[in-house]
């Protein structure tokens, strides 16, 4: 009996040690490149050209960030990206929350069919509908406008179903109390369901914010004017091809790495601020049907 228990305990320890070692190695493959980018972004122009992995700059300098905003003019694409991401995310949250609320509370003919049709887009990748989407945007006169980037993924199956599942976990007694007090559908939605659905809202908000912040293909397809470039197009021009939109002068590696750091900071801040809601929201979406 003791030997069996000892073998189980030893086996669990070995298994845990292997898992921890594997996860640490996996984490290092992401942490070390990020630290290298961060370190190079704070180096001098000359030091940034050294072809080595850096964890700390030998000589601290912010010249890369100065060149990024002065010579490369990254402020314009950064502002465009912020407008598209914040506007699109807020509208996405509102529309998907409303759709989830309708699917939970309303009874109408064909409700089951509507749920089935909502799930169909999950099986169709964006690459398969690029041409129809482009033609639609052109017919509505939205090509080369930021509105086209806002309308892309304005609703999604994942967000609607997650909000539906979360709304189903809210006690109906709260809704009944509000109705007795004279609340209509809009008040029940805005005053009862939405405040109690913060984890679900945070979950779809984070997913949508990250997705929109990193949008590249839609921006390449729909945007032609340099003054409407988003951050990802500017970074591609800066990091990959070294083609600048505002100058033909070469840019040192520290400015390129500074651009990557600037693009990552908003994502980190959003995740840190909404982390506690994000985890509980994911759990609800995972266990409810």
N, C-alpha and C positions, 0 to 999 in steps of 0.2 A: 504493500500500500504506500509506504513511504517512498519507495523507489519510483513508483508511477507518478506520484505527486512531484517528486524532485525532477523527473524527466520532463513533465509538463511545464514546471516553472523554468527550467533551463531552456526548453524549447521556446517559450514565450520571450525570454530575455534575448535569445539569439535572434528571433524574428524581429523584435523591437529594435535591436541594434542594427540589423541589416536595413530595416525601414528608415531609421534615423539617418544612417550613413548615406543611403540612396537619396533621401530628400535633401540632405545637406549638399551633396554633389550637384543635384538638380538645381538647388537654389543658387549655388555658386556660378553656374552657367549663365544665370540672369543677373546676379548682383555684380560680378566682376566686370562684365561689359558696361553696365550702367555707371559703376564707379570710374571706369576708364573714360567714358564720355564726360562725366562730371569733372574729372581732374583735368582733362585736355581743355575743357571750356574755360578754365581759369589759368591757363598757361599763357606765356608770351607768344607772339607770332612765330618766332624762330623755334622755340621749344615745341610748339604744336606740330611741327613737321617731322619730329622724331618718330620713327617707325617702331615704337615700343609700347608695351602695355603700361599705363600709368595708373597708380592708385592715389597719388598725391602729386600736385604740381611742384616742380623744383623751385620755381619763382612765381609767386602768386600774382595774377594780373587779371583785370576785367576788360582788357582791350577787346577780347572776343565779343563780349556783350555790347560794347560800345559800337564796334563795327557792324554788329548784327542789326542794330536799330538805326544807325546813321547811314551806313553805306548800302546795306542790303535792303533797308526800309521794310523790315519784317512787321512793323506795327500795323500796316494796312491789311495784309493777309490775316494777322492775328485778330484784328477787329472783325473782319468778315467772318472768320471762323467762329468767333464768340457769338455774333448775331445769329448765324445759322444754327449753331448748337443749342443756345439757350432758348431761342424762339421755337425751334423744332421740338425740343424736349418738352417744353411746357405744353405745347399744343398736343403732342403725342400723349402725354399723361392725362390731359383733360378728356380727349376723345376716347381713349381706351378705357378710362374709368367710367365714362358714361355708357359705353358699350357693355362693359361688365355689369354695371348696375342694371341695365335693361334686361340682360340675360338672366339675372338673379330674381328680379322682382316682377317683371312683366310676364303675362301669359298671353300669347298671341298665336294664331294659326301658323304652322310652319316653323315653330321655334326650334325644334330638333334639326330640321333641315338647315336653318340659319347657322346653327352651331357647326354642323358638318361643313358648310360652305366656308365658314370662317377658318377652319383648319386646313383647307386646301392650299392656300398660299405657302404654308410651311413646307410643302413638298416641291415648290417651284423655286429654284435658285434665281437670283437677280440676273445672272449672266444669260439666262434663257429668254428674258423678256426685255433685254436692253433696247432692241430696235423698236418694239411697240411703245415703250416708255418714252424714247427719244421723239418718236413721231407725235405722240400725244402732247409732250411738252412744247414742241414746235408749233403745233396747231393752236395751242393756247397762248402762244407768244411769250413763253417763259424761258426760252433759250437765252443764255448769257445774263441771267438774273439770279440773285440769291434766293428768290422765291422758289425756284426749281429745286434747290438743295433742301429747302425747308419742307417741301411737299413730299420728297422721297421718304418712304417709311413713316409717313405721318401716322399710320396705325399699323399694328402688327398682331398676328395671331397669338404669339407668346404673351404679349402684354395684356390683351383682352382676356385670355383664359386665366392668367395669373390674378388679375383684378377680380374676375368672376369668382375664382376659388376663395380669394380673401374675403370678398363680400359675403360669401356663404357662411363664413365662420363667425360673422357678427350676429349676436342674438336678435331675433326678430322682435323681442319684447321692447327693445329700444325704439325700433321703428313704430311699433304700435303705440307707444307712449307719445311719440311726436305727432302721430296722426290724430290721437285723441285731443292733443293741444291745438289742433288746427293746422298742422304743417302739411304743405302740398308736396308733390314729387320732388321739386327742385330743392326745397328746404330739407327734406329727408336726405337727399343726396349730398347736399353741401354741408349740412350741420350735423348729420348723424354718421353717414357712411364714410365720407372722405376723412374726417378727423381720426376715425378709428382704423383707417387703412394706411397709416403712415409707413409701416414696413413694406407693404406692397407697392406703394407709390415710390418709395426709395429704391426698391429693387428695379422696377422698370425704368426709373429715372437714371440710375447708374448705367444700366445696360444701354439705354438710348443715348445718354451723354457721351459715353465712350465710343459708341458706334458712329455718331454724328461728328464727333471731334476728329475721328480718324478717317472720315469719308475721303476717298481718293478717286475711285472710278467715276462716281456721279459728277464730281467736280471737273474731271477731265472731259467728260462727255458734254456737259451743259455750259461750262464757263469758257469764254474766249478772251474777254478783255482782261488785261493785266491788273487793272484796278479792282477787279472782282475776284481775283485769285484768293483761294483759301489757304490755310496754313500748310496743308499737306502738299499742295502743288508747289508752294514756295520752297518747302523743305526738299522736295524732289529735285527742283532746279538747283538748289543750293548744295545739297549733299551728293547727289548722284552725278549730274551732268555739269555742275558748276556754272550753269547758265543763269545769270542774274536778270531780274526784271528792271532794275533801276540803274545798273552800271555794268560795264564790260571789264572792270578791273578784277583781278583775281582776289579771292577771299581766302584767308588762312584757315587752317583746320579748327582753330579755337572758335571761330565764328560759326562754323558748321556745327560743331558739337554744342555750342551755346543755343543754336536753334532747336536742336533735339531736346535739350534740357527745358527750354521754354515751353515746348509742346507737351512735355510730360507733367510739368508742375500742376496744371489745372486738373488733370486726371487723378493725381495723388490727393489733392485737396478734396475733391468731390468724394472719393472713396473714404477718406479718413472721417469726413463730417457725417457721412450717411452709413458708416459701417455697421453700427448697432441695429439699425433698421433693416439693412440689407440682408444680414444673416437670418433673422427671423422671417423675413419675407420670402426668402428662398425656401426655407423649410415648409412654409405653408403651401407654396406652389408645388412642392415635391410630394407631399403626402395627401393633398386633397385631390379629388377627381372632378 
